[in-house]
Amino acid sequence: MWVSTRGTFREGDAGWPKYLAFIGLPQLKEVRTLDAMLNEYVEDCGSREVHSFSEVRDALRALPRPSSEREYHLLFLDADAEALPPDASGCRLLGYDLSDSTYTSSLLNCGPWTGHLAQFTQRLNRYALLTLADAILAKSLLPGEWPRDPHAEVTVWALYEVAPLQ
């Protein structure tokens, strides 16, 4: 499980038209992802690994506070290995992203999804993320769609926005 402070990448930002042309998803209005190329770290704060939800609040205290409505605290969990505890208040699920071992989002930063993967891009939510069922199915299809491509070997990440500390 990891936490960081992030900024959104959205319509109107420098590079947005070029990104939409690259990814082939003109319907997008905003992207929230663990991929630092698309979702810049605020003041290069990086991410902090935490080993339990009880450590999240302490880790967030060490990160820069969101300074505008465009910035937020992001918690991301390996959806196959971790679950948010039921008493985890202040966390809002944004959706699911898929990334390779370098945290490059295979969903949002590896070019357009075509073939059997195209169906998923039509069901992205307002943050350009998938449902868990779609993310798991896409993960199973990626190796066949992108043979010998390292971006096809992915982890499914649950992305949560964490309410600001008081």
N, C-alpha and C positions, 0 to 999 in steps of 0.2 A: 504494500500500500504506500502511496506517495502523496505528498501535498505540495502545492506551489501556489504562487500568486500569478495570475494570468491576465492578459488583455484579449479582448475579442478581436477577431478579424471579420470585417463586415462590409457591406455595401457602402461605397463612398470612400473607403480607405485607398491609399495609394497602392497600386498593384492589383486591385480587385478585378477590373475588367480582364487583365492578362490572366489572372488565376482562373476566372470563369471559363475563358477560352481554353486553357490548358486542361481543366478537369472535365469540361463538357457538361456542366450542370448550371445552365442559366437561371434556374429557379432559386438558387441559393441566395439568401439575404445575410446570413451570418454563419460563421464557423467557430465551433468550440471543439478543441481537440487537445490531446496530450502532445502533439507534434509541435515542437518549438518553432519550426519554420513557418507555421501558419498561425500560431498562437503565442506570440512573443512573451518571454518572461519579462516581468516588470522589473526594470533596473537590474537585469541579469541576475535575479535572485536565485535562479535554479530551482531544483526540487529537493525535498527532503524525504528520505525513506522513514516510515514509521512502522512499528511492528504490531501495534494494536490501536483500536479506535481511541483508547484513553490517552494515547500519545499525540493525537491529532491537534488538539487545542494548544498544547505546549509547542509543538512544531510550528503552528501558525503564528504564534507570538514572535518567533524568530524571523519570520518572513515579512517583507514589506506589506503594509496595509493597502488594500485597494484604495486608490486616490480618486477614482471617478466611477461612474456607473458602467464604464467600459471595462473595468478591471474587477476581478473576483478571485476568491480562493477556490482552487480546484483540488479535489480529492479523487485519485484514480486507483482502482483496485483490479487485480487480475480476476476476472469474472469466473474463471475455472477453479481458482484456488482460495478465494477470499469472499466473504460476504459481510455486508454492513450489519452490525448488530441491531436488533429491533429497537433498542433504546437510544440509537444514534440520532439525537435531535439536531435540528439545524442543517441537515443535509438534504438537498433536493437533487434527485436523479435527473441528469440531463439526457442520457442515452448511452450508447455503446460505440466504441471506436475499435479499430483493429490496427495493430502496429507490429512491425518486425522487431528484431532484437535491438535496433538502433533507435527505437521509438519514432520511426518514420511511420506516419499513418498510411497504411496501404489503401484505406478507404478514401482519404482526402488529399494525398500528396504523391500518388504514383501514376497519375494519368487517368483517363476515363475508364470506367468499368464497362466492358462490352460483353457480348456473349451471354452466358448464364448469369453473369454478375450484374448485368444492366438492370434487372428487375429490382434490385435493392436500392439503386440510386433514385428510383421513383418514389420510394417510401421513406426517404430521409426525413427526420423531424426538423423543426425550425432551427436547430443548432447543427444540422447536417450530420446527425448521428442516427444509428440504427436501434431497433428493438433488440432485445437479447436473442429472441428466436432467429431474427434475420442475421444477426452477427454470427451466431453459431453456424448457421447454414452457409453463409458466405465463407467462413473460415474453412469449412469442409470442401468448398468448391474451388477456392483459390489455387491450390497446387495443380489441379487439372487445367485451369484456365491460364495459369502462368507457370508452365513447367520450367524447372531449373532457375527460377527467379527467386532471390532471397526475400523479396517483399511478399511472397506467397506463404511464407512460414510465419504465422502471426499469433499474437496473444489477443484475446478479447478483453477489453478494458471497460469497466463500468466507471463513468464519469459523473461526479457529484459536485454541485456548487455548495460550498459551505458558508453558512451565514456568518457575517462579520463578527468578530469578537467585540464584546461590550467593554 
